[in-house]
């Protein structure tokens, strides 16, 4: 068996196992639909508007110029003659939007395994994640759909307020600053904080298409020809793995949204929107960035002895964490998600009573990728790196202006 087919089998069996585990948990707990979507959206998005040459040209210039081996021409070469074929591309896009269909020939992805972290072993399949690469025309249609869908969500305030992914003026930085600010304020007030770091197993790859389409219709008011197009986009997708120039057999994609696609990340954030409802229902503060989430709550530490005891034995924390994780895990199971077992899910952040912040810092740094000092502030090295990145950005901007 080729390495490409081995990767294909591994990725496929991983998804099958996760979804099987979720089904078993649903049966054991007799959960049918713990949080059904109410048909309550007062707005409706049912028809795409036609796009013109100037708009398509502007949008395509914002797409990453990474070539796909399925394209007849490399993107770099295509850029030199794109204005000549622009009318054809615009016609294809408008026909797709008008008919509510995505051509099957544009729903085939070539997937390349990408090492999750530089220090992981190249010899373990689990060290890699599948990243899809799609045809240029496919990404062009997706970009037009994503822009119109985002405009609709923004105009009608349907975005989750505390989801910082795939929204204008939002980033990992805004997510980090908000969580850090809330924690620091709580600690300054003498409170303690319980923080649960959510990590999902193969989050993008386990999205249930039927649940996603139902959510888009009921919760977000996406209906008519727009819903038809999204249904077509999700169904009958195929992929193959390419490793070292060798291709695997073609596989059907029965669930999930493609990582590496233009539209997939936005659909994922809409799919997981009810997780915010769970947090609010239990008076938890939260912030999400794509499939990474933080749930946290501050509480008064009135009993010093009890707090010291919980610091030593973590009994109080374990009770609270178990309670919250049961609620969150139950919801995730009902929505075809599973907690990742690859990292620790939670921690207790205690106020001034305890000076040792090493463990809680290490966990938070591991999750956010940012170093903090002993006062839970950005470390000096991070501030200095930020200044350097700003100077580099300004320098690059000047070079473009001169060029």
Buried (B, 14 or more C-beta within 10 A) or exposed (E): EBBBBBBBBBBBEBBEEBBEEBEEBBEEEEBEEBBEBEEEBEEBBEBBEEBEEEBBBEBBEEBEEEBBEBBEBBBEEBEEEBEEEBEEBBEBBBEBBEEBBBBEEBBBBBBBBEEEEEEEEEEEBEBBBBBBBBBBBBBBBBBBBBBBBBEBBEEBEBBBEBBBBBBEEBEBEBBBBBBBEBBBEBBEEEBBBBBBBBBBBBBBBBBBBEBBBBBBBBBBBBBBBBBBBBBBBBBEBEBBBBBEEEBBEEBEBBBBBBBBBBBBBBBBBBBBBBBBBBBEEBEBBBBBBBBBBBBBBBEEBEEEEEBBEBBEEEEBBEEBBEEBBEBBBBBBBBBBBBBBEEEEBBBBBBBEEBEEBEEBBEBBBEBBEBBBBEEBEBBEEBEEBEEEEEEEEEEEEEEEEEE
